[in-house]
Amino acid sequence: MKHIRLVCLSLLLVAKAGIATAQTKADSASVSSDSITWSKELEGVVVKAQKQLIKQEIDRIGYDVQADEESKTQTVMDMLRKVPMVTVDGQDNILVKGNSSYKIYKNGHYDPSLSKNAKETFKSMPASMVKRIEVITDPGAREDAEGVDAILNIVMVDGSKMQGMTGVVSASYNTKNQRNLYTSLTGQMGKLLASIDYGYGGMSSRSTVSITDTERRYLETGNRMQSHSDGTNPGAIHYSNLNASYDIDSLNLLSASFGGYFYKLNVQGDGSTALTSPAGQPVYSYSNHYWMPGYSHSSWSGRMDYEHKTRRKGERLTLSYMLALTRQHTDQENTYTDMVNAPFRYTGSLQTERERFTEHTFQADWLRPLGKGHQLEVGAKYIYRNNNSHNTQKFFDLKVQSDYVDYAGVDMLTNNDFEHTTRVLAGYADYIYNHKKWSARAGLRYEYSYMKGQYPDGKGNAFDKHLSDWVPQASLKYQLTDAQSLKLSLTTSINRPGISYLNPAIVTSPTSVHYGNANLVSSHTQRISLIYSYILPRLTLQIAPAYNYSSKGISTIETAKNDIRYTTYDNILRYRRFSVEQYVQWKPFDGTTFVINNNLRYVHYENPNLGYRTFGWSDYFFANLSQKLPWNLLLYMAAYGKIGHSPNGIYYMQHSYHGYYFSLQRSFLKDNRLTVRIGANAPFNKYWTTEAETVNGDYRDFQQSWNNARSFTLSVTWRFGSLKASVKKAEHSIDNDDVVGGISKGG
């Protein structure tokens, strides 16, 4: 600004002095008897100013992607590594506030496809398509983050007066034989704005190698079990989305979208199991081969929003409907060989699962300004969920013929049908206040839930439950200075059990038995957090201590009898977590950016009924350095991992791990429309190793797992067209995030 004022002052003095302009070329100079006039054509003045990238509001922290000059040549995954409270490791696993418990929105509403396929989409999607990335730390009563700690909101580039078409094509290949493709096209014709995208992810056997060794000691008998498994799950995933919006007039907007994904995997592998007595004598042993010739999963959703704005500035009414469909198909076959004193009669098994999830959601939302600095938002939502599960398991006495295996002589057959229905009726109100340095938000949500379970095959008695939940939210923010702010918040979330937790069908293997609990109910989690932010053009610092607690949470229950492990679920978990999140972004020089995301935490799990508890300190970290080099090159270096031992439920402790990667990229053509990147993930490590151990229950075990680490990647991205916009969306829409243990993406 100082430089701009000096330029303006100089020009003003020149004007007052009566100096006129003329050409400087000798052949065009002029001389008169009244005056001598010199003319010179001035070059344009270039003013450099750095726009603030990070902004904190009462309920969210935003990263301005378009203000980051590197966004023109990078992917959304690259941008996520710079966002406060978001970490991304070398395998593109995304954590928000140090947790995988979050949902992803696009343009302010829940996107089921994006939430389940973020890794595949973000590492292919160019950052130039995104306007802003927000971490909604304190969702209000309307968009209550049920079952999650935070919301990651991807705000796409928008616009209203545009014509033309734009698109992007991105492809990558690595030495693990993984292939990824992403393409999108956006165009406008009059009042209609539409976009379509398609993505493909190919997973090879080499990229999905998983090796696990387990040593287990059963406390009841003292026997020791050693098991080994070595498998792969190659396959392909396809995902696509179609979005459209129509501006009826300046006050009415109609938008719709449809999209989802489908994948199919060829899961297969081999294993071996051996049990020995305390004296080291063999008890039994066997080998097995497993494969899933029909493992597929699909999830699709469609949404329609109508938004009406009134003549009062800021007032709007939104009506929404969403349909979500999920289908999962599993066939798993097992054959057992080299059997010595095996504790089971069969030599083969076939398990089939068919799960269907259907959800209808209706929502009405009204936002009303009440005066300068005051807003009130009220609304209602109705959800109807239906889960159906059909599970069969056959056990065979294998009969081998000349060139093939013939499943004959069925020994046992189990066949279970289960249907679970949930109806949720919610009403909410949010009050928002902004005045000078103070901001506040307070909301209350009431939910009535009706849950019903029944067995179409008549093998069980139907049951139902009526639940009432009050969900308060509150946040208070004070702007200490232009650069510093302090925010205190209280949030509440609800977890409801999904069908995989509820389904009582018994699934059996030679060493384990698993079944759900149809009597599970929802649970609450409270969170108190404080966020201090210090934001300058070249330095951003954020420190956020928080405390989470929950009682009667849904927990795994594991027991062992006769050297067989039994697993089910119950509302018995007590959970406490104290964490301090730290974020630093420092730009010491032009072209150099250093980012640290760190989450230090103490976690305590407890089952009061059984007297089990796990606790421990750990530190999740991510560090990234980007450096501009000559010849328009950009270098990335990053390290990530976890220090310390962290509990995972009341039985397990997970050990430390780490990783690292590098990349070098260069952009070509006008406006850097073509970008080529070469990356190296863990070039000095063949495998990543993870370790975990069981510290409570009827057995103790230690588990080590190995996955392929080293890979080299080549990726190319090309942007074309001139329309810099995406489909307009209603400012508010539907989000449902309260289910845990439902049908989920496998593999």
C-alpha positions, -999 to +999 in steps of 0.1 A: +000+000+000+029+024+008+043+018-027+010+025-043+006+058-024+041+069-035+032+061-072+000+081-070+017+110-053+043+112-080+017+112-108-002+139-090+029+162-088+036+156-124+001+166-134+002+198-112+035+208-128+017+210-162+038+183-179+018+169-207+024+137-226+038+132-261+058+107-280+095+102-273+106+092-307+129+118-323+108+119-355+077+127-335+091+153-311+075+188-315+087+224-306+065+255-303+071+291-294+049+289-263+063+258-247+084+228-251+066+196-246+083+163-239+065+131-241+073+096-229+051+065-228+053+050-193+053+013-188+026-002-166+031-002-129+033-037-114+020-039-078+026-071-058+004-079-029-001-111-011-037-120-003-043-137+030-046-174+024-062-185+058-093-171+074-110-181+106-147-176+111-170-185+140-175-220+129-148-228+103-112-223+091-109-215+054-080-218+030-082-196-001-070-219-028-074-194-057-051-170-038-024-196-037-004-191-069+006-228-068-030-239-072-028-234-110-004-263-113-013-286-084-040-310-073-066-307-046-046-333-026-016-309-027-037-281-014-051-302+014-016-306+028-015-268+034-049-266+051-049-262+090-061-292+109-057-314+077-029-340+072-022-362+042+003-390+043+023-406+014-005-430+007-030-402+003-049-410+035-066-378+048-070-370+085-090-339+097-081-328+132-060-359+135-089-382+129-105-402+101-139-395+116-151-367+093-174-361+064-168-342+031-191-316+018-191-300-017-204-264-018-219-267+016-238-300+015-228-336+022-215-355-009-217-393-002-196-402-033-168-377-025-167-387+012-162-424+003-138-417-026-118-387-015-084-403-021-092-413-057-108-379-066-086-354-048-053-367-061-066-363-097-087-332-094-068-300-103-068-273-076-077-247-101-113-260-099-116-253-062-122-218-048-118-225-011-112-255+013-129-252+047-126-272+079-159-267+097-147-271+132-180-264+149-210-274+128-241-256+138-275-272+148-285-272+111-256-291+097-249-310+128-218-333+123-235-364+137-209-391+142-179-369+131-154-345+147-154-321+117-165-314+082-142-308+052-161-285+028-148-282-008-161-249-023-159-251-061-151-220-083-184-203-091-197-176-114-230-163-128-224-144-161-203-168-182-205-185-215-183-212-230-168-244-218-139-256-198-125-289-188-095-308-174-079-342-180-055-357-156-037-391-157-011-408-136+008-441-135+033-455-110+057-483-107+032-504-087+012-506-119-015-482-105-034-462-130-056-431-124-077-410-147-098-380-140-117-358-164-143-331-161-163-307-183-182-276-174-203-254-196-231-229-196-260-222-220-280-193-210-294-198-175-284-235-174-250-244-160-239-280-160-208-301-152-199-337-155-169-356-143-156-392-145-127-409-126-111-443-128-087-459-104-069-491-112-054-512-083-029-538-092-018-569-073+016-553-067+000-522-052-023-541-029+001-566-013-007-572+023+013-595+046+004-601+082+019-622+110+001-627+143+013-644+175-015-650+200-016-666+235-050-677+249-052-671+287-077-698+293-056-727+279-022-712+276-020-724+240-002-703+214-014-696+179+008-685+150-008-673+118+004-659+086-016-643+057-004-630+023-030-615+000-038-590-027-070-572-038-065-559-074-095-543-090-109-510-104-131-482-092-153-460-114-169-428-101-189-401-118-210-370-110-235-349-130-244-315-116-268-289-131-283-256-119-309-233-135-314-197-125-352-192-128-347-155-119-326-134-096-345-148-065-350-184-074-325-212-081-331-248-089-302-273-087-298-310-090-271-336-090-266-373-094-235-394-089-217-422-072-192-449-076-188-486-084-159-509-077-151-546-080-121-563-064-105-597-069-096-604-033-074-635-029-046-648-007-031-677+013-026-683+050-014-708+075-024-714+112-007-735+139-016-740+175+009-753+201+005-762+238+023-743+266+050-769+264+055-763+227+037-795+215+017-792+183-021-791+188-033-786+153-023-769+120-038-762+086-033-740+055-060-721+037-066-703+004-093-676+001-108-656-027-137-634-034-148-639-070-178-616-066-168-588-042-185-555-055-198-524-040-218-495-054-231-463-039-253-437-057-271-406-046-293-379-062-303-346-048-326-317-057-326-282-041-349-253-045-337-220-031-358-189-028-343-155-018-366-127-006-363-090-011-347-088+023-310-090+020-296-123+033-330-140+037-335-174+020-357-205+021-342-238+009-362-270+002-342-302-004-346-339-012-319-365-013-320-402-022-290-424-013-286-460-024-258-485-015-255-521-026-228-545-015-223-580-029-198-604-012-189-640-021-160-654-002-147-690-007-122-708+015-104-741+010-084-758+038-054-781+032-025-797+051-049-803+079-034-819+111-059-825+139-080-796+127-107-786+152-134-784+124-151-810+102-152-791+069-125-786+043-142-757+025-167-729+030-187-704+010-200-672+026-224-649+007-236-614+018-261-592+001-266-558+018-289-530+006-292-495+020-318-470+010-322-435+024-348-408+017-342-373+033-364-342+032-353-309+046-366-273+049-343-245+060-350-208+066-324-181+073-336-147+085-315-116+093-329-100+124-310-067+121-274-056+119-252-085+131-280-108+140-293-139+121-317-167+129-318-200+111-345-226+117-354-258+099-367-294+100-354-327+085-370-361+081-349-392+073-361-427+064-335-454+063-340-490+054-312-517+057-316-552+044-291-580+048-291-615+036-263-637+048-256-674+040-227-696+049-221-731+036-195-756+049-183-784+026-165-817+028-142-811-002-143-839-029-114-835-053-118-849-089-094-851-118-089-814-128-113-795-106-128-791-071-164-802-068-183-788-038-205-817-028-217-832+004-229-801+023-223-805+060-239-773+073-259-744+060-268-711+078-292-687+062-301-654+079-323-624+068-324-592+088-341-559+081-336-527+100-355-494+096-347-460+112-369-429+110-355-396+123-375-364+127-353-334+136-360-297+143-332-271+149-326-235+155-293-215+152-287-179+163-257-161+148-242-128+161-215-106+147-205-072+160-171-056+158-146-079+174-172-104+188-188-133+170-211-159+186-232-188+175-256-209+196-279-237+184-302-264+196-313-295+178-340-321+188-341-355+172-368-381+176-357-416+163-377-447+158-357-478+152-372-512+142-356-545+135-372-576+121-364-610+107-382-618+074-372-655+078-390-657+112-359-668+131-361-639+156-385-617+173-391-582+160-381-553+182-383-515+182-370-485+201-380-449+206-352-424+212-351-387+220-319-366+217-312-330+225-280-317+207-267-283+219-240-263+201-223-230+211-193-210+199-178-176+209-150-158+191-131-126+199-107-108+176-078-098+198-060-078+170-061-077+133-038-107+133-050-126+164-082-143+174-095-166+201-124-189+199-141-212+224-167-238+214-189-266+227-202-293+203-222-325+206-225-353+181-246-385+179-235-419+167-261-444+155-253-481+148-253-492+112-264-526+098-230-543+102-231-535+139-268-545+143-270-576+121-271-607+144-261-631+116-233-654+128-202-656+106-179-684+115-143-693+106-120-720+121-106-695+147-133-669+151-171-662+154-186-627+146-221-614+150-239-581+156-261-568+184-296-558+174-301-539+207-275-512+201-287-476+206-272-442+197-245-425+218-234-389+224-199-373+222-192-339+236-162-317+226-148-285+242-122-267+222-102-235+222-085-221+191-059-194+191-049-180+156-021-157+147-023-149+109+002-127+090+011-127+053+042-148+058+034-166+090+003-184+102+003-200+136-026-219+152-029-237+185-060-256+194-064-276+227-095-297+229-112-322+252-136-350+240-156-373+261-183-399+257-201-425+277-220-456+266-204-454+232-205-484+208-176-507+215-163-540+202-166-569+227-141-597+222-139-629+242-123-663+237-134-698+246-118-731+236-092-711+216-119-695+195-123-657+194-159-642+196-166-607+185-197-586+189-207-550+200-223-532+230-230-497+243-203-499+270-175-476+259-162-446+280-139-424+259-117-394+269-093-375+247-072-345+253-054-331+223-034-301+212-034-293+175-007-271+161-004-256+127+024-235+112+028-221+077+059-201+072+072-184+040+107-172+049+115-163+012+096-158-020+090-193-035+096-212-002+068-225+019+071-246+050+040-263+066+037-283+098+005-300+110+008-316+143-017-333+167-005-342+202-030-363+221-037-383+252-065-410+247-082-430+273-107-459+266-125-478+293-151-506+297-163-503+334-182-535+333-152-556+323-126-535+341-106-530+309-088-498+300-063-485+274-045-452+274-015-435+260+002-404+245+009-401+208+018-374+183+006-374+147+028-351+125+030-339+089+058-316+076+060-303+040+085-281+022+078-266-012+105-248-031+105-230-064+135-237-086+149-223-118+133-233-151+098-231-136+104-263-115+087-269-082+102-293-056+082-310-028+095-328+002+073-342+030+075-364+061+047-378+082+039-404+108+030-411+144+052-411+175+041-431+206+017-459+213-020-450+208-050-471+219-076-483+194-106-492+215-103-511+248-083-540+235-056-527+211-025-505+211-010-493+179+027-486+176+046-458+158+051-454+121+066-429+096+068-422+059+082-397+034+080-387-002+093-362-028+081-348-061+093-325-088+070-308-113+071-284-142+043-265-161+042-257-198+020-239-223+002-206-218-011-200-183+006-232-172-022-253-186+000-285-189+017-298-158+040-328-156+050-342-122+074-370-112+070-383-076+089-407-054+072-423-024+095-440+001+123-445-025+146-461+002+120-485+018+105-516+001+078-521+027+059-500+053+056-519+086+029-514+111+026-531+145-003-535+170-009-556+201-038-568+222-034-558+259-069-567+274-093-596+271-090-633+270-059-634+249-027-615+241-013-611+207+012-591+187+006-583+150+029-571+123+018-560+088+037-551+057+026-532+026+045-522-005+060-488+001+084-478-027+069-463-059+077-437-085+048-418-102+044-399-134+013-377-137+001-353-164-027-327-161-041-305-189-066-277-185-085-264-215-113-239-223-119-205-207-150-209-185-138-206-149-168-217-130-187-247-116-223-255-112-241-232-088-255-249-057-280-239-031-261-224-002-276-250+021-286-286+015-288-320+030-262-338+051-266-371+070-236-382+090-248-401+120-243-438+111-214-458+122-208-495+113-229-493+082-221-505+047-187-491+039-162-491+012-140-522+013-107-531+000 
